[in-house]
Amino acid sequence: MRFRRFLGLLWLVALIAILYSPSALQFNISAGGGGGGTSRAATPPSGLETMSPLIRDLQSSYHVVIANSTESLMTDLNGTGNVAYLLIGPDQGMNITREEAAMISRRYQNGTLSLLLSEGNTTNNSFLKSLFHVEVKGDAIRDFTSYYTDDRVFTAQVNLGTGNLRAFFDVGSPIILENSTSMWPIVSSSSKSSEVSSDPSLRANETWGPRVVAVAGETNGSRAIIVSDSAPFTTAYNMTFTEHNVTFTEKAFVNSTINWVTTFNVNTTLVLDNTHFIVPVTNGGGGSPSISIPIRLPIGRLFALGLEIWLSISNRYYSGFLREAGPFTIVLVLLTTWSTYGLLTRKYGYERRGKDDEPLPIIEKTVVAESKARMDFLATSRTKGFYVATLAQLYEVLNDILVKEFGSDASSIQHEQLASRLGEKQAKDAERVFKRLSKISQYAQGKRRLLLPPVFRWKPTTRKLTGKAENILNTLGLTMTGAVEKKQVEYRLRRN
């Protein structure tokens, strides 16, 4: 295989890998008022805007600190006294940084920091697995006992030592516990629950059974609760619902989780993380805020869609063309087949067919030209065994010529002897050719198992070695020819 074709094959493999990979083209389309430059929004992002009722209630009982940057978050987490870290509904891809994770893990394990984390995506799974040995699966829970039209919306019993308490969830995700000793379930869906994947191309676990929605844990006095849905703390915070003639409020569930994390200590400082949300861009000149629309285009699906459209259009035109052709269809089919065959053979099948028992070129003295017999020999495709035997025979012929011309065979001839007749540069090339042909001769006779360097394509190797051998012979006044004249050395394929 030539290097150019090898690179082409690599490009083809890379193209297929890109087209069928789960990667996607992602970019934002922004639109808004004119004016000066852009800057980060002064108002909180949507994640905290939806938490405004909860923040007001927390501020009435606790000292609440909102961290708007990584630097302020690290400073607040490293403060003195009782601290509880709250991260509610971080956006996809806005995960906790390595420095933040190290700070939270260190303070949680030494008993000086508690935390409440609520998210339904897989953004912080690496952090959750390293510290708590749990992970959020990312698929949506379907509870078929739900009172609501959408079975992804359901209520569930809360087991947090607060008596008869239920919580409302709007699309929760299963939490997988790898180590039941570090954390335990506090909220689970009913036994008639299943899952549905957020990615239509993937199939979720559809086996019926309860799914864990919230877990709790405690280490050295530090407490932690993880909830796989942010709705209880945001959009459903003020919700009231009735089941079996009993009325519940979502506030009761939220307050129970916060009170449990803080151990009912109102002197605890609540650090509310405001750094893991996608920040909208506003007009720096005071104009109307810009709107940023994220767009994600899966490459594989785009390719499949384009291929489907192309096939549909081409099939429509082709079918109409065949209907119009009528009785001439068979002629068109034969013409198309013949043209395709001609293109393929011209590109890839340019070697003529030939028999392995055709007469081979021979070597004749005093003719200094490249023979047509050799050209025909090199243009005919044969098997590996043929090329091996041919090169072995060529080595024997060259060996006999060296004995007649120099008095030494290929294995014992000296560089000075060759240089005196061929010149310094061609003498070095001749030594390399003799050495290579010697190895191939040993390989043909079974004296050598492997060839180093290996031969991947025998025909180009044969063309190269015979060309170099003919150059050497031309310098000595010999060449390969198909004519049968005097002073010739026979060069013929040996049969097995």
C-alpha positions in Angstrom: 0.0 0.0 0.0 1.4 3.4 -1.0 1.8 6.1 1.6 -0.7 8.3 -0.2 -3.4 5.6 -0.1 -2.6 4.9 3.5 -3.2 8.5 4.4 -6.5 8.5 2.4 -7.6 5.4 4.4 -6.8 7.2 7.7 -8.8 10.3 6.6 -11.8 8.0 5.8 -11.6 6.3 9.2 -11.3 9.7 10.9 -14.3 11.0 9.0 -16.5 8.1 9.9 -15.4 8.4 13.6 -16.4 12.1 13.6 -19.7 11.5 11.8 -20.9 8.8 14.2 -19.4 10.2 17.4 -21.7 11.5 20.1 -20.1 14.9 19.7 -22.0 17.9 18.6 -21.6 21.4 17.2 -22.4 23.9 19.9 -22.8 27.7 19.6 -24.9 30.5 20.9 -27.0 32.9 18.9 -27.2 36.2 20.7 -29.7 39.0 20.0 -30.6 42.2 21.9 -30.4 46.0 22.1 -27.6 48.0 20.7 -25.2 50.2 22.6 -21.8 49.7 24.1 -19.9 46.6 24.9 -21.2 43.6 26.8 -20.8 42.7 30.5 -22.0 40.1 32.9 -25.5 40.6 34.2 -25.9 42.4 37.4 -29.1 40.5 38.3 -28.9 36.9 39.5 -29.2 34.2 36.8 -32.4 32.2 36.4 -31.3 29.6 38.8 -31.5 32.0 41.8 -34.3 34.0 40.4 -36.6 31.0 40.7 -35.3 30.6 44.3 -36.3 34.1 45.4 -39.1 32.9 47.7 -36.9 30.3 49.4 -34.1 32.9 49.8 -36.4 35.3 51.5 -37.6 32.6 53.9 -34.0 31.5 54.7 -32.9 35.0 55.4 -35.6 35.3 58.0 -34.1 32.5 60.0 -30.4 32.1 59.0 -27.5 34.2 57.9 -27.4 33.7 54.1 -24.4 34.5 52.0 -24.6 34.5 48.2 -21.3 33.7 46.5 -21.2 35.2 43.0 -17.6 34.2 42.1 -15.3 31.3 42.7 -13.0 33.5 44.9 -15.9 34.6 47.2 -17.2 31.1 47.3 -13.8 29.8 48.5 -13.6 32.6 51.1 -17.1 31.9 52.4 -16.5 28.1 52.6 -13.3 28.7 54.5 -15.0 30.8 57.1 -15.2 30.1 60.8 -18.2 28.7 62.7 -20.9 26.4 61.4 -21.3 26.6 57.6 -23.7 24.9 55.3 -23.1 24.8 51.5 -26.2 25.0 49.2 -26.1 24.3 45.4 -29.5 24.2 43.8 -30.0 23.2 40.2 -26.6 24.0 38.6 -26.7 24.2 34.8 -25.4 21.3 32.6 -21.6 21.5 32.3 -21.2 24.1 35.1 -19.6 21.6 37.5 -17.9 22.2 40.8 -14.2 23.0 40.1 -11.3 21.0 41.5 -10.4 23.6 44.0 -14.0 23.9 45.3 -14.4 20.1 45.5 -11.1 19.8 47.5 -12.3 22.6 49.9 -15.8 21.1 50.4 -14.5 17.5 50.8 -11.8 18.5 53.4 -14.2 20.6 55.5 -17.0 18.0 55.2 -14.8 15.1 56.4 -13.4 17.1 59.3 -16.9 17.9 60.5 -17.0 21.7 59.9 -19.2 21.9 56.7 -22.6 20.5 55.8 -24.2 20.7 52.4 -27.4 20.4 50.5 -27.1 19.6 46.8 -30.0 19.5 44.4 -29.6 18.6 40.7 -31.0 16.2 38.2 -28.2 16.1 35.7 -24.8 14.4 35.7 -22.8 17.5 36.0 -21.2 16.8 39.4 -21.1 13.0 39.3 -17.3 12.9 39.7 -17.5 15.0 42.9 -20.4 13.0 44.2 -18.7 9.6 43.5 -15.4 10.7 45.1 -17.0 12.1 48.3 -20.2 10.2 48.8 -20.0 7.1 46.5 -23.2 8.1 44.8 -24.1 9.3 41.3 -27.1 10.9 39.6 -28.0 8.7 36.6 -29.5 11.6 34.5 -32.5 9.6 33.2 -36.1 10.7 34.2 -38.1 8.6 36.7 -41.6 7.5 35.6 -44.0 6.7 38.4 -47.1 5.0 37.1 -49.0 5.6 40.3 -48.7 9.4 39.7 -51.9 11.5 40.0 -50.7 13.7 37.2 -51.0 13.4 33.5 -47.3 13.3 33.1 -46.0 10.3 35.0 -42.6 12.0 35.4 -44.3 14.3 37.9 -45.1 12.5 41.1 -45.1 12.7 44.9 -43.2 10.4 47.4 -43.0 9.7 51.1 -40.1 11.4 52.9 -38.2 9.4 55.6 -36.3 12.1 57.5 -37.6 11.7 61.0 -40.3 14.3 60.3 -43.4 12.1 60.6 -46.0 12.0 57.8 -44.4 14.1 55.1 -44.5 13.9 51.3 -42.6 15.8 48.6 -43.5 16.8 45.1 -41.0 16.1 42.3 -41.1 17.4 38.7 -38.9 15.1 36.7 -36.5 13.5 39.1 -33.6 11.3 38.3 -32.5 8.0 39.9 -29.6 8.2 42.4 -27.3 5.2 42.4 -25.7 4.3 45.8 -22.4 2.5 45.4 -21.8 2.3 49.2 -24.9 2.1 51.4 -22.9 2.9 54.5 -21.9 6.4 53.5 -25.4 7.5 52.5 -29.0 6.2 52.8 -32.2 6.8 50.9 -34.7 9.2 52.4 -37.1 9.5 49.4 -38.0 6.9 46.8 -40.6 6.5 44.1 -43.2 3.8 44.2 -42.5 0.2 43.2 -44.4 0.8 40.0 -41.7 3.1 38.6 -39.5 2.9 35.5 -37.1 5.2 33.7 -36.9 7.1 30.4 -33.7 8.4 28.8 -33.3 12.0 28.0 -31.4 10.9 24.9 -33.8 9.3 22.4 -31.0 7.3 20.9 -30.3 5.5 24.3 -32.6 3.1 26.1 -33.0 3.5 29.9 -33.6 0.8 32.5 -37.3 0.1 32.1 -37.5 -2.6 34.8 -40.2 -1.8 37.4 -39.1 -0.9 40.9 -38.6 2.0 43.3 -36.0 4.7 42.3 -34.1 6.7 44.9 -34.8 10.4 44.5 -33.0 11.8 47.6 -30.3 10.5 50.0 -28.7 11.7 53.2 -25.4 11.0 55.0 -23.4 12.1 58.0 -19.7 12.1 58.7 -18.0 13.4 61.9 -21.0 15.7 62.6 -21.3 17.0 59.1 -24.5 16.3 57.3 -25.4 16.1 53.6 -28.5 15.7 51.6 -28.6 15.1 47.8 -31.9 15.6 45.9 -32.1 14.7 42.2 -34.6 17.4 41.4 -34.4 21.2 42.0 -38.2 21.8 41.6 -38.9 21.5 45.4 -36.5 24.4 46.0 -37.5 26.6 43.0 -40.7 26.3 40.9 -42.7 24.1 43.3 -41.5 25.7 46.6 -44.9 27.4 47.3 -47.0 24.5 46.0 -49.7 22.8 48.0 -51.1 19.4 47.0 -53.7 17.0 48.4 -53.5 13.2 48.4 -55.9 10.8 50.2 -57.7 13.8 51.8 -54.4 15.0 53.3 -52.9 18.3 52.4 -49.1 18.8 52.0 -46.9 21.7 51.2 -43.6 21.7 49.5 -42.2 24.2 52.0 -42.5 21.5 54.7 -40.2 19.2 52.8 -37.6 21.9 52.0 -37.6 23.2 55.5 -37.1 19.7 56.9 -34.0 19.1 54.6 -32.4 22.5 55.6 -33.2 22.0 59.3 -31.7 18.5 59.2 -28.5 19.7 57.4 -28.0 22.5 59.9 -29.1 20.4 62.9 -31.7 23.2 63.6 -28.8 25.6 64.5 -30.0 29.1 63.4 -26.4 30.3 63.9 -25.3 28.3 60.9 -24.1 30.4 57.9 -25.8 29.3 54.6 -23.5 29.8 51.6 -25.7 29.8 48.5 -23.6 29.0 45.4 -24.4 31.4 42.5 -21.4 30.5 40.3 -22.5 27.4 38.5 -25.1 28.8 36.2 -24.9 30.1 32.7 -24.8 33.8 33.0 -26.8 35.8 30.4 -25.1 38.7 28.6 -26.6 42.3 28.9 -25.9 45.5 27.0 -23.1 47.4 28.7 -24.6 50.7 27.6 -27.8 50.3 29.6 -29.9 49.1 26.7 -32.2 46.1 26.7 -30.6 42.7 27.8 -29.4 40.5 25.0 -30.9 37.0 24.6 -28.5 34.1 24.2 -29.9 30.9 22.6 -27.6 27.9 23.0 -27.8 25.6 20.0 -26.5 22.0 20.0 -26.4 20.1 16.7 -25.3 16.4 17.0 -22.9 15.7 14.1 -24.0 12.1 13.6 -27.7 13.0 13.3 -27.0 15.9 10.9 -25.0 13.5 8.7 -27.9 10.9 8.8 -30.5 13.6 8.1 -28.4 14.9 5.1 -28.0 11.4 3.8 -31.7 10.7 4.1 -32.6 13.9 2.2 -30.1 13.1 -0.5 -31.3 9.5 -0.9 -35.0 10.6 -1.0 -34.4 13.3 -3.7 -32.1 11.1 -5.8 -34.6 8.2 -5.5 -37.5 10.4 -6.6 -35.6 11.7 -9.7 -34.3 8.2 -10.5 -37.7 6.6 -10.3 -39.2 9.2 -12.6 -36.3 8.8 -15.0 -36.9 5.0 -15.2 -40.6 5.5 -15.8 -39.8 7.8 -18.7 -37.2 5.5 -20.1 -39.7 2.7 -20.7 -38.3 -0.1 -23.0 -34.9 1.5 -23.0 -34.3 0.8 -19.3 -32.3 -2.4 -19.9 -30.0 -0.4 -22.3 -29.4 2.3 -19.6 -28.8 -0.4 -17.0 -26.2 -2.1 -19.1 -24.5 1.2 -20.1 -24.4 2.3 -16.4 -22.9 -1.0 -15.3 -20.3 -1.0 -18.1 -19.4 2.6 -17.3 -19.0 1.9 -13.5 -16.9 -1.2 -14.2 -14.7 0.8 -16.6 -14.2 3.6 -14.0 -13.3 1.1 -11.2 -10.9 -1.0 -13.4 -9.2 2.2 -14.7 -8.7 3.4 -11.1 -7.9 0.2 -9.3 -7.5 -2.6 -11.9 -4.9 -1.3 -14.2 -2.7 -4.5 -14.0 -3.3 -6.9 -16.8 -4.3 -10.4 -16.1 -1.6 -13.0 -16.9 -0.6 -16.6 -16.4 2.2 -17.6 -14.0 3.8 -19.9 -16.6 4.4 -17.2 -19.2 8.1 -17.0 -20.4 10.2 -14.7 -18.3 12.7 -12.1 -19.5 16.3 -13.1 -19.7 19.6 -11.2 -19.3 21.7 -10.4 -22.4 25.1 -8.7 -22.8 25.8 -5.5 -24.7 22.2 -4.3 -24.9 21.8 -1.1 -22.7 18.0 -0.5 -22.7 15.0 -1.3 -20.7 13.3 -4.3 -22.4 9.6 -4.6 -23.3 9.7 -8.1 -21.7 10.6 -6.6 -18.4 7.9 -4.0 -18.7 5.3 -6.6 -19.5 6.6 -8.7 -16.6 6.2 -5.8 -14.1 2.7 -4.9 -15.4 1.2 -8.3 -14.8 -0.3 -9.2 -11.4 0.8 -12.5 -9.9 0.9 -14.2 -6.5 3.4 -13.6 -3.6 5.0 -17.0 -4.2 5.8 -16.0 -7.8 7.5 -12.8 -6.8 9.5 -14.5 -4.0 10.7 -17.2 -6.4 11.5 -14.6 -9.1 13.6 -12.4 -6.8 15.4 -15.6 -5.5 16.2 -16.5 -9.1 17.4 -13.0 -9.8 19.8 -13.3 -6.9 21.2 -16.5 -8.3 21.6 -14.8 -11.7 23.3 -11.8 -10.2 25.5 -14.1 -8.1 26.7 -15.9 -11.3 27.4 -12.6 -13.1 29.4 -11.3 -10.1 31.5 -14.5 -10.2 32.2 -14.1 -13.9 32.8 -10.4 -13.8 34.6 -9.9 -10.5 35.6 -13.4 -9.4 33.7 -13.2 -6.2 30.0 -14.0 -5.3 27.6 -11.6 -3.7 28.4 -12.7 -0.1 32.1 -12.1 -0.4 32.6 -9.3 -2.9 34.4 -6.3 -1.5 33.2 -2.7 -1.7 36.5 -1.7 -3.5 35.8 -4.2 -6.3 32.3 -2.8 -7.0 33.5 0.8 -6.7 36.1 0.3 -9.3 33.4 -0.6 -11.9 30.2 1.1 -10.6 31.4 4.1 -8.8 31.2 4.9 -5.1 27.5 5.8 -4.9 26.2 2.9 -7.1 28.5 0.5 -5.3 26.8 1.3 -2.0 23.4 0.8 -3.7 24.6 -2.5 -5.2 25.6 -3.8 -1.8 22.2 -3.0 -0.3 20.5 -4.7 -3.3 22.6 -7.8 -2.9 22.0 -7.9 0.8 18.2 -7.6 0.4 18.1 -10.2 -2.4 20.2 -12.5 -0.3 17.6 -12.4 2.6 14.7 -13.0 0.1 16.6 -15.9 -1.3 17.0 -17.4 2.1 13.3 -16.8 2.8 12.4 -18.6 -0.4 14.5 -21.6 0.5 13.0 -21.8 4.0 16.2 -20.8 5.8 14.6 -17.6 7.1 11.2 -17.4 8.7 10.8 -13.6 8.7 11.9 -10.8 6.5 13.2 -7.6 8.2 12.2 -5.1 7.2 8.9 -6.9 6.2 7.5 -6.8 2.7 3.9 -5.6 2.6 3.4 -5.4 -1.2 5.6 -7.8 -3.3 5.0 -6.3 -6.7 6.3 -2.8 -5.9 9.2 -4.5 -4.1 9.9 -6.6 -7.2 9.7 -3.6 -9.4 12.1 -1.6 -7.2 14.7 -4.4 -6.9 14.6 -5.4 -10.6 14.9 -1.8 -11.5 18.0 -1.3 -9.3 19.4 -4.6 -10.6 19.0 -3.5 -14.2 20.8 -0.2 -13.4 23.7 -2.2 -12.0 23.7 -4.5 -15.0 23.5 -1.5 -17.4 26.6 -0.1 -15.9 28.4 -3.4 -16.4 27.1 -3.6 -20.0 24.3 -6.0 -19.4 20.5 -5.6 -19.3 17.3 -7.7 -19.2 15.7 -8.6 -22.6 13.3 -11.0 -24.1 15.3 -11.7 -27.3 17.0 -15.1 -27.6 20.5 -14.4 -28.7 24.1 -15.3 -27.8 25.9 -14.6 -24.6 22.7 -14.7 -22.5 22.0 -15.8 -19.0 18.6 -17.5 -18.5 16.2 -15.9 -16.0 13.2 -18.2 -15.5 10.7 -18.9 -12.8 11.3 -22.0 -10.8 8.2 -24.2 -10.2 7.4 -25.7 -6.8 
